[in-house]
Amino acid sequence: MPELTSDDLIQLSANGDTVWVHSPLDGSTVGRFDKRFGMDAHTTVTQQLEGASQCLHCTHEKPSQQDWLTFCELMAKHHQIEVDPSILRIDDDGQQPVSAPESTSEASAS
């Protein structure tokens, strides 16, 4: 059987918002990270069938860049899968700095 590569184990959604990680042991999905919904770091299905709990570390809220780095670390620690942190970037809050409306600055100048 050919050796699996990170291209076989890691999927990135077309819009770049979601990453899935699959175990080389049994093919089960052991990780999901989404820019809107947070992360799921799980045991393999095989481990679950042997009595392990499903969840290793899960969040259900909008994640930060630090959460993404934590997810990459968890995949390496629990599944020996190296996820390249550069494949996904979390913006602080996706908002642009707020500037004063032009009408306000014109009014204060008169």
N, C-alpha and C positions, 0 to 999 in steps of 0.2 A: 504494500500500500504506500503511495507517495506521501511524503511529509507535508503536512498542512502549513501554510504560510499565514501571515497576518491578513492578507487579502482574502483568505478563505474564512477567517474567524471574525473579522470586523466588517460591518456594513455601515455605510453612511447614507442617509436619505438624500434624495436628489436635491432638496432645498438646503441641505447642510444643517438641519435642526435636530436630527435624531441619529444616535449611534446605537447599534446593536452588537453585542459580543456573544459568540457561540463557542461552547466548549469543544476542544478537540477530542475529549474522552467519549462523549456520547452525542454530540451535535446539538444539545439543548442550549437554549438562550440563557446565558448566565448574567447578562448585563444589558440594561437599556438606559440611555441618558438622553433626555429631551430638554431643549432650551426653555420650554414652557412648563413642563410637568415634573421636572426633577429626575431622580435616578432610582433604578432598581438594581441592586447587586444581589444575585441569588446563588444558591448551591445548584449543582447539576440535578437533572431529573433522576439520574441514577442514585445520587446521594440522598435525595428526598425519598426514593423508594426504599432506601436502607434505613430510614428513620430521621434523617437530618431535617431541620426546619428549612423552609424555602428562603426566607429573607436573611441576608447578611447585613445589608445596610440599604434602607429605602427612604426616600423623601417624596413628598407629594406637594411640592411648592416650586415656584420659579427659582432655578438655581443660580448660583454665582460662579465666577471663574474658579474660585477656590473649590467649589463643589465638583466642578469638572476635573480638576487636578486630583481630588480625592477619589473620584470614580476610577481614573486611570491607575492610581495606586492600588485600589481594591482589586482591580482585575489582575494586576501583577501579583499581588500578595496571595489571593485566594485561588487563582486559576493559571498563574504563570503566563498570562497573555499580556504582552507589551502593547498598550494602546498609545499611539503617538499623540501627545497633548496638543500638537499644532493642527490636528485635523478639525478642531472645533474651537470657536472663540465665543465667549459670552460677553456681550456689551454690558456696561454697568447697569443701565436701565432702559437702553434703547431710545432715550429722549435727548433731544438737542437742547443746548442752553437756551433759556428763555430771554428774549430781548424785548425792550419796550416797544410798543406799537409806534409807528411813525407819527400818528396823530397826537400822541401824548408828548413826544419830544418837540413837535411843532408848537403845541399849545404852551409849553413851558418857555419857549424861546420868545413868545410875543408879550 
